[in-house]
Amino acid sequence: MDEQPSAGEDGDMVESSNGKELLAEESSDMEPYVGMEFESEEAAKVFYDSYATRLGFIMRVDAFRRSMRDGKVVWRRLVCNKEGFRKLRPKRSENRKPRAITREGCKAMIVVKKEKTGKWIVTRFVKEHNHPLVATPANGRRSVLLSQTPDEKDVKIRELTAELQRERKRSAAFQEQLDMVLRDMEDHSNNLSRNIDDIVQSVREIESKRLGTLT
């Protein structure tokens, strides 16, 4: 692993390093940079997937690391789908058509890491690709380009990736709403706990006074 340990709709937020928040729609033409901030891992995925679509490559969700404390993902690498190389396997038949080369050792990626604040920060960005890119048309929809998709499998990958991007946008919006509900529940629980503690303390004081009167 090269890294050492160390956009969306409906409210997906991206924050610049100077603290200025931008809607993901407004940041759709932005290029990732070290220090870029996201509200969640999902928001980072949505942003990089949109960036990949615009430039003309397909994003793949790659390696991750979990917290040893609670097991949650705290580090994620997002790469070009042509990252790495396909493992060579013994030929089964001389007449079998060879599979198209879909991995070319591309190094393009971003790495995001969850900070103590809860935000996800870009800690590494590699822009350069070692293969041709085919930019997405202005309407923002993935096109099936035979020059980049030499077989039906790659075409299917593009179709599924476009669908996945739409679902990620919806998921990011739902996640934000869920986080708000959970925060409200936690605040209510804390207030309830404090009220119970106050009642218990009052009961103890009353009981102590009663016992003192009896003696």
VMD Tcl script that draws the C-alpha trace (Angstrom):
set ca {
  {0.00 0.00 0.00}
  {1.46 3.35 -1.11}
  {-0.25 5.52 1.50}
  {1.23 5.51 4.95}
  {-1.19 5.52 7.92}
  {-1.27 8.69 9.24}
  {-21.24 15.55 -6.23}
  {-24.14 15.17 -4.68}
  {-27.67 16.29 -4.15}
  {-29.91 17.18 -1.24}
  {-27.34 18.77 1.00}
  {-24.13 16.84 0.27}
  {-21.46 19.27 1.39}
  {-17.82 19.68 0.44}
  {-15.64 22.04 2.46}
  {-12.53 23.76 1.18}
  {-9.38 23.97 3.25}
  {-10.13 27.59 4.19}
  {-13.39 26.52 5.82}
  {-15.75 27.71 3.08}
  {-18.49 25.18 2.48}
  {-19.70 24.49 -1.04}
  {-22.59 22.46 -2.35}
  {-21.35 19.44 -4.27}
  {-23.26 20.73 -7.29}
  {-21.16 23.88 -7.17}
  {-17.96 21.87 -6.72}
  {-18.67 19.48 -9.61}
  {-16.02 21.24 -11.72}
  {-13.46 21.26 -8.92}
  {-10.38 19.11 -8.91}
  {-9.52 17.16 -5.75}
  {-6.66 18.53 -3.65}
  {-4.89 17.55 -0.45}
  {-6.76 19.10 2.45}
  {-10.17 19.03 0.76}
  {-12.90 18.22 3.30}
  {-16.11 16.19 3.08}
  {-18.92 15.72 5.54}
  {-18.82 11.93 5.11}
  {-17.07 9.08 3.30}
  {-20.09 8.77 1.02}
  {-19.84 12.45 0.04}
  {-16.18 11.88 -0.92}
  {-17.18 8.91 -3.09}
  {-19.92 10.91 -4.81}
  {-17.55 13.79 -5.50}
  {-14.73 11.63 -6.91}
  {-17.16 9.57 -8.97}
  {-18.55 12.78 -10.52}
  {-15.00 13.97 -11.13}
  {-14.16 10.64 -12.78}
  {-17.25 10.84 -15.00}
  {-16.34 14.36 -16.13}
  {-12.73 13.44 -16.93}
  {-13.56 10.17 -18.64}
  {-12.60 7.29 -16.34}
  {-14.41 4.98 -13.95}
  {-13.89 5.17 -10.19}
  {-13.33 2.00 -8.19}
  {-13.67 1.83 -4.40}
  {-10.42 0.25 -3.27}
  {-8.62 -0.40 0.02}
  {-9.81 0.72 3.45}
  {-8.74 0.64 7.09}
  {-10.87 0.28 10.19}
  {-10.55 1.84 13.60}
  {-9.13 -0.57 16.18}
  {-11.41 1.07 18.74}
  {-14.85 0.59 17.17}
  {-14.22 -1.21 13.86}
  {-15.56 1.64 11.71}
  {-13.89 2.59 8.42}
  {-11.58 5.59 8.98}
  {-9.43 5.49 5.82}
  {-10.42 4.85 2.22}
  {-8.67 4.80 -1.15}
  {-10.60 5.55 -4.36}
  {-8.84 4.64 -7.58}
  {-9.21 4.48 -11.35}
  {-10.71 1.18 -12.50}
  {-7.56 0.58 -14.54}
  {-5.45 0.51 -11.35}
  {-3.30 -2.59 -10.87}
  {-2.95 -5.51 -13.22}
  {-5.15 -8.51 -13.85}
  {-3.75 -11.77 -12.54}
  {-2.64 -14.12 -15.26}
  {-4.45 -17.47 -15.31}
  {-3.62 -20.65 -17.20}
  {-5.26 -20.86 -20.61}
  {-8.21 -23.24 -20.66}
  {-8.61 -23.45 -24.41}
  {-6.63 -22.38 -27.44}
  {-9.86 -21.41 -29.20}
  {-11.10 -19.21 -26.37}
  {-11.19 -15.50 -27.17}
  {-8.70 -13.57 -24.98}
  {-10.24 -11.10 -22.55}
  {-9.74 -7.41 -23.17}
  {-7.14 -5.68 -21.02}
  {-9.04 -3.61 -18.45}
  {-6.26 -2.95 -15.92}
  {-3.15 -1.06 -16.96}
  {-1.43 -0.18 -13.69}
  {-2.93 3.32 -13.50}
  {-1.84 5.21 -10.35}
  {-4.61 7.87 -10.32}
  {-6.35 8.00 -6.92}
  {-7.45 9.96 -3.93}
  {-7.08 8.87 -0.31}
  {-9.48 10.19 2.32}
  {-9.11 9.90 6.08}
  {-11.62 10.53 8.87}
  {-10.51 13.17 11.34}
  {-11.49 13.51 15.01}
  {-13.97 16.20 13.95}
  {-15.88 13.57 11.98}
  {-15.00 15.10 8.63}
  {-13.14 13.24 5.88}
  {-9.96 14.87 4.56}
  {-8.12 14.20 1.29}
  {-4.61 13.18 2.34}
  {-3.33 12.16 -1.08}
  {-4.26 12.94 -4.69}
  {-2.66 11.48 -7.81}
  {-4.05 13.14 -10.93}
  {-2.11 11.55 -13.79}
  {-3.46 8.52 -15.70}
  {-1.34 6.26 -17.88}
  {-4.09 5.65 -20.43}
  {-6.35 7.80 -22.67}
  {-9.35 9.51 -21.09}
  {-12.62 10.11 -22.87}
  {-14.46 13.09 -21.41}
  {-18.15 12.73 -20.60}
  {-20.55 14.84 -22.72}
  {-21.91 18.09 -21.23}
  {-25.24 16.52 -20.24}
  {-23.36 14.69 -17.50}
  {-24.49 11.20 -18.55}
  {-22.02 8.40 -19.13}
  {-21.75 7.50 -22.82}
  {-20.86 4.11 -24.20}
  {-17.65 4.73 -26.15}
  {-16.28 1.78 -28.02}
  {-12.81 3.30 -28.08}
  {-12.66 2.94 -24.31}
  {-14.90 -0.09 -23.84}
  {-13.59 -2.82 -26.12}
  {-15.98 -5.48 -24.87}
  {-19.51 -5.78 -23.54}
  {-18.32 -6.24 -19.97}
  {-16.76 -2.79 -19.86}
  {-19.95 -1.29 -21.30}
  {-21.94 -3.00 -18.56}
  {-19.54 -1.66 -15.95}
  {-20.23 1.89 -17.16}
  {-23.98 1.39 -17.01}
  {-23.83 -0.05 -13.51}
  {-21.44 2.69 -12.37}
  {-23.88 5.38 -13.55}
  {-26.68 3.70 -11.63}
  {-24.45 3.31 -8.57}
  {-23.62 7.02 -8.66}
  {-27.31 7.93 -8.55}
  {-27.90 5.59 -5.62}
  {-24.89 7.00 -3.76}
  {-26.32 10.50 -4.04}
  {-29.59 9.30 -2.55}
  {-27.77 7.33 0.13}
  {-25.66 10.35 1.11}
  {-28.82 12.45 1.55}
  {-30.50 9.74 3.65}
  {-27.35 9.33 5.75}
  {-27.28 13.03 6.55}
  {-30.93 12.94 7.63}
  {-30.27 9.87 9.76}
  {-27.28 11.55 11.41}
  {-29.47 14.52 12.33}
  {-32.10 12.25 13.87}
  {-29.46 10.34 15.84}
  {-27.94 13.58 17.13}
  {-31.37 14.76 18.28}
  {-31.98 11.43 20.00}
  {-28.60 11.62 21.72}
  {-29.32 15.16 22.96}
  {-32.72 14.08 24.25}
  {-31.18 11.07 25.99}
  {-28.54 13.24 27.66}
  {-31.18 15.69 28.88}
  {-33.29 12.83 30.20}
  {-30.28 11.36 32.03}
  {-29.54 14.70 33.65}
  {-33.16 15.06 34.77}
  {-33.12 11.57 36.29}
  {-29.87 12.34 38.10}
  {-31.42 15.54 39.51}
  {-34.48 13.64 40.72}
  {-32.37 10.91 42.33}
  {-30.23 13.53 44.05}
  {-33.32 15.34 45.33}
  {-34.78 12.10 46.70}
  {-31.52 11.33 48.47}
  {-31.43 14.78 50.07}
  {-35.03 14.46 51.23}
  {-34.36 11.00 52.65}
  {-31.24 12.24 54.42}
  {-33.17 15.12 56.01}
  {-35.94 12.74 57.10}
  {-33.46 10.39 58.75}
  {-31.79 13.34 60.47}
  {-35.11 14.47 61.87}
  {-35.92 11.01 63.24}
  {-32.59 10.79 65.05}
}
mol new
graphics top color blue
foreach p $ca { graphics top sphere $p radius 0.5 }
foreach p [lrange $ca 0 end-1] q [lrange $ca 1 end] { graphics top cylinder $p $q radius 0.2 }
display resetview
